[in-house]
Structures are given as C-alpha cells and as structure tokens.
Amino acid sequence: MRRNGRVMNRWWTAGLVILVLASPAWAQSDAAAVPWDQLSPEEQQVLKPFADRWDQFPAERQERLRNGARQWYRMTPEERQEARVRHREWQQLPPEQKERIRERFQRFRRLPPEERQEMRRARQWFRSLPPEERQALREKWRGMSPEERRAFRRDLRQRSGPPPGQPRSGNPRPQRPFRSER
C-alpha cells in the first residue's frame, strides 16, 4: 500500500509537470513561429529531439516548448534528474492512467486561484510530515466515509487557519469532493 501511494503520487506529479510544460494556456496566441536556426544554442540543445520537424510546429507549440526549455535551464541538476525519472515513469504509464491524470489536472486548473493555492498548501503540509505520519493519515483517510472525510478536511482547515497575512474568510466556499468521495 505504501509503495502504491508513493508511486501514484509520483505519477500525478509527473503528469502535472508534463501538462504544465505542454499546456496551451501558457502559450502566447500572437506568437510568431521561430525558425530552428534562430533558437539560442541552449534552446537547440534541449529541443534537439524536435529539430527535424521544428519548422512544421505551429507557433503556439513552439512557444510552449521554448518555455519548457527555459524552465529546464533554471532547474538544478537534481531537479533535472528528478524530471528525467518522472518523465520515464510517465512514458511507461498505461494510456488510461495518463488520461485520468490529465483530467485531474484539468479539474485542478479550473478551480479558482484561491482553491488551487489552498490545495498546494495542503499538499506541501502533507509532504512535510514524516513518512510514517503520512502513511497513517493515508490509512485513516481510506477508512473514512465521504462525510467523515469532509469533516476531517474542515477540521484541518480550522486548525491551520488562513495563510499568513490573509484574513479568515467569513463566507467559506463549498468544497468540491475528492474523486474518491464521489
């Protein structure tokens, strides 16, 4: 169970990284196509697998790939290695699992920015826990009914309060159920 949870977490993260790098939302709609020979040497190095068909890509796709190359160069060697590992893992996923991850990511992107930020903070908090505590929480979560899960999340939010510098909202937004609650 523990390994399976960690593996699913890695798949979700790998999918998220790939979708972020390939997402059309970050592309500039008015971007002009850039010929391969006008890319910087660093961009050419990262984008080498696309060299033979670069000039056939629409400008939006070129821009997404260039943004990904810029992100790659800002990564530390350790982050690059982790990205390589996750990419290999992503490539080995069955198509159905990739599709589920893409759907979850799209649902996440449709959330209001405040809810996305709240989810990021919750994930960061969870990942900061010792592995034994994370596992215990996973097991506890799996044994809960949907109502118990909602109450558990509500309790965690009340205990943790709003992020520093933000007032506590007097009108809480209805929470969307996790996929496992549906």
N, C-alpha and C positions, 0 to 999 in steps of 0.2 A: 504494500500500500504506500509506504513512504517513498519508495523509488518512483512509483507510478505518479504520485502527486508532484514530485520534483520534475519528472520528465514532462508532464502536461504543462507545468509552469514554464519550462524552457520552450516548449512548442509555442505556447501562447506568446511568449516574449519574442521568439524568433519570427513568428508571423507578424507581430506588431512592427518589428524592425523592418521587415521586408515590405510590408504595406506602407509604412511611413516613407520609405525610400522610393516606392513606386507610385505613390498616391497622386492622382491628377490634381487634387486640391491645392498642392503646393506649387504647381506649375503656373507660370505666367501665361495667360491666354494670349497676350500680344507679343510673345517672344518670337523672334525670328530664328529660323534654322541656322545652325553654325556649322560650316564645313569642318571636316575632321582636321585638316591641316591648320585651322585657326584655334584649335584647342591648345591649352598650355601643355607642356611636357608632362606635368603631374597628372592632368586630366587624361591625357592619352594613355599614360601608364595604367591608371585604374580602369579605364574604359576599354582597354585593348581587346577584350572579348567581343566588343561591338564594332570594331574598326571596319570590317568588311561591309557592314550594312548600315553604318552610322548615317550616311547621307540619305538613306531612304526613310529614316525615322522622322515622324512629324516633329515640329519644333517643340511641342509640349513634352514629348517623351525625351527628347534630347535635354531639355531643361531639367526634367526630373532626374535623369541620370547624372547630369553635371552637378546638381545639388547633392546627390548621393556621393559623388566623388569628393566634393568639398568636405562633406561630413566625414568621410573616410580619412582624409588628411588631418582632420582635427582630433582624431582618436589617438589614444596612447597605443603603444604596441600590444599591451594586454587587452585593451578593448577591441583591437583589430583581431587578435587571436580568438577572443570570445565570439566575435561576429562571424568569423570563419566557421567555428564549430557549430554555431546556431544555424548558419546557412546550410551546412552539410546535413544537419538534423532536419531542417525544413525540407530539403530536397528529398529526403527519404520518407517523408510522411505520405500516407495514402491521400489521394485527391479529396476524398470525403472529409478527412480531418482538416486539410488545408481550407476547404470551403467553410467548415464550421468556424475556424479561427478567423477567416476573413469576415464572416457575418458578425461575429462578436466584436471585431474591431470596428466595423461599420456602425453597429449599435452604439458603441462607445463614442465614436466621433459625432453621432447625432445628439448626444447628451449636451445639455447646457455646459458652458465652461466651468461653472462652479461645481457641478456634479462630477465632471471629469477630474477637477483638481481634488475634490474630496476622495475620489477613488484612488488617485495617485498617492495621496497622503496615507490612506488606509493600507495600501499595498506597501508603501515604504515602512510604515509602522510594523506591519506583519513581518516583513523581511528583516527588520532589526531585532526581532525576537530570537532567542536561542533555538536551534533546530528542534530540541525536544519539546519546547513550548509550542512551536508552530505545529508540530505533529499532533500534540494533544488537542490543540484547537481544531485542526482538521477533523480529527476523530469525533470530537464533540459536535462539530457542525454536521457531519454526516448523519449523526443520530438524532438530529432535531427535525421537528415538523416545520412546515413553512411559517406557521405562526410563531413558533419558538425562535426561528431564525430572524424574523422581523423584530421581535422583542430584543434579541441579542444585539442586533445592529443598532437599534435605538439606544440601548443601554451603553454601548461602546461610544456612540456619538455624544451622549450626555456626559459621560465620564471624561472624555477627551476634550470636549468643548470646541469652540471655533479656533481656527489658526490664529497665531499671534497677530495682533493689530487689526483683527476683524471683529465687529460686534456680533454677538449671538443673535441669530435671526429669530424674530418673534413669530414668523409665519413659515414653519418648516414645509418644504416641498415634499409631496408624496414620493415615496421611494419606489423605484422600479424593482420588481423581483429579480433575483438571480435566476439564471437558466434552470438551476436545479429545483427552484421553488415552483416552477410552472407545471 
